[in-house]
Amino acid sequence: RFCLPLVLASLPTMATGEEMPPALQDSWGDFWLFRFFVNAAGYASIVVPGYLLIQYFKRRNYLETGRGICFPVITSCVFGSEVKSVHQEDGSLPPRAEPTEPSTAGQVFKLLFCAAGLQASYLTWGVLQERVMTRTYGATETDPGEKFKDSQFLVFMNRILAFTVAGLYCALTKQPRHGAPMYKYSFASLSNILSSWCQYEALKYISFPTQVLAKASKVIPVMMMGKLVSRKSYEYWEYLTAALISVGVSMFLLSSAPNRHASTVTTFSGVVLLAGYIIFDSFTSNWQDALFTYKMSSVQMMFGVNVFSCLFTVGSLLEQGALLEALRFMARHSEFTAHAVLLSVCSACGQLFIFYTINQFGAAVFTIIMTLRQAFAILLSCLIYGHTVTVVGGLGVAVVFMALFLRVYARSRMKKRSKKLPPGETPVQKV
């Protein structure tokens, strides 16, 4: 029984040839791979019974034979209103806010408001994320303090607030008639939880600038996932920019390898966790794209995904007994409580700013703002936490962001050209 945990605990050391950080040597139970399987087992304890129930109701043809108080709930969760939502053009999609000749000053103010909101939300979120995962709490001259280790609790905090905000927004504003079976949100929810968990855990092994660049390069697996899942096709400039991003990220990572400082060394565990984040996040975006065929709003998507995210995370935390331990940590360290709450607020507000910006100015402007945010996040992290970037690494960062801006420019040109296509022709799909 004890051989497997010992082997798992020794993997990072064997793979990198380095000693594990002291904070990770407390027990093999703190090793990320063990925690991953424990969390996955917790999610499986909810997913497997749910899957069996769904199959049971479908085999019984419950949609025609069912009745009683639970009928509407079961119908919504298992069957939805697929025919009405997919085929019926009932104006369920809220019309995009088309400005009626607004003043230039008003549009500039709106753009500045969106840019400031996105930058403030996600830059603060990035700084706090690194602070929570890499620094200790309660440190004194005699006591080194303690680190918060349970990434799943942070995911739960983010999701419970996002669920509340999305629920209130849906209750107070008119939304499209919902038609998707609720259980279909669970796929995107599960992959979203796992990607967020990998993102938090990776900061124990790699620097924040490395993580930001890895996020920028996720366009590559997104394209691969789109090829496999949705059979999408891409144009030459998309492959070109993906290759440039790969080159830039490689330059940054290779330039950081000789630096043995603990904050910048990229370990084997960090690379694996980043790969997990990118893979899970790529699946999430593609699955959500498929769900939008039910003509739902973005806030409804946010609400549906976070319903299951809260269910999965709180169930897993309760099964492990980790929820009470995390609450005790919050009681011991009020600074951590403030950071965790602010982290959740920034995440929820950032999602609302995303929806508003895309609705007002389109995806191209939003992408430019978020690309600039990634560059600012790297700069801010280097200034606050003392990360060092070599000349080659800086060139790699420049190549990555040049490729990202090239994608935005090429995509906007393609959209303009697609509007001039004959009715029978369809433009190539893009990520």
Order of alpha helices (4+ residues) and beta strands (2+ residues): alpha-alpha-alpha-alpha-alpha-alpha-alpha-alpha-alpha-alpha-alpha-alpha-alpha-alpha-alpha-alpha-alpha
